[in-house]
Amino acid sequence: MTEVNNRCLFCKAELVSGTDNCSSCGLSQRERTLVDWEIRKVVEQDVVVIDPILNMQEQLSQVGIDLRLDFYFREFLHMRRGYISLAEEIPEREFYYLRETDIEKEGYYFIQPGSFVLAQSLEYVALPDFICSRLGGRSSLAKSGIEIHATAERVDPGFKGHLTLELKNVGKMPVKLYPLQRIAHLMFEVTKTVESGYTGIYQHQVQIKPPKPDRDLQRLICYLRGRGIAV
């Protein structure tokens, strides 16, 4: 049983010794994936923040909640240098073009075959330090050739901000995406309380941020150059 000073993780009420369930909020302290009624409860109690939820009944599923597509897209520019170095900080203006879709004028965004673009969730998400989330795609989009995340499916405990969506069209036809449509699915897993919640560069992001240089890679390159190895 997971305990924090013998109090409920969710509502902080005192726990009865020898039981997993809180007598106050009814939620179990066990590590597990949250189901629909638990998700509804933790959102209503602001244990997990998902804002705004336009239609809880439509967005809530058995083991997760759907997120909607925001209006912002980051399209990659063709850089003059001809490549991207993960060890260098690239000025944002050289890396991305920020496009905001005007829903009243356009109302949609075309993602072309083979294209990769960054988008974000309409919802601002905030997790406590004992819940992590997993971001997944929706099957209806997958059947149209749209992948929702290239690699980053985990949302760490303590994260706060809009979630970045790494969209790719692996199909052979352009796909029309609409801001405010349900685009992704978020599951919630109760963990042990972490020593330190997420404090990375994407904390509190309200618009998609470009990546920062890989510090570990920078140290490796410095080491190799110090040994006379050209990199």
Secondary structure by P-SEA (a helix, b strand, c coil): cccccccccccccccccccccccccccccccccccaaaaaaaaaaccccccccccccccccccbbbbbbccbbbbbcccccccccccccccccccbbbbbbcccccccccccccbbbbbbbcccccccccbbbbbbbbaaaaaacccccccccccccccccbbbbbccccccbbbbbbcccccbbbbbbbccccccccccccccccccccccccaaaaaaaaaaaaacccc
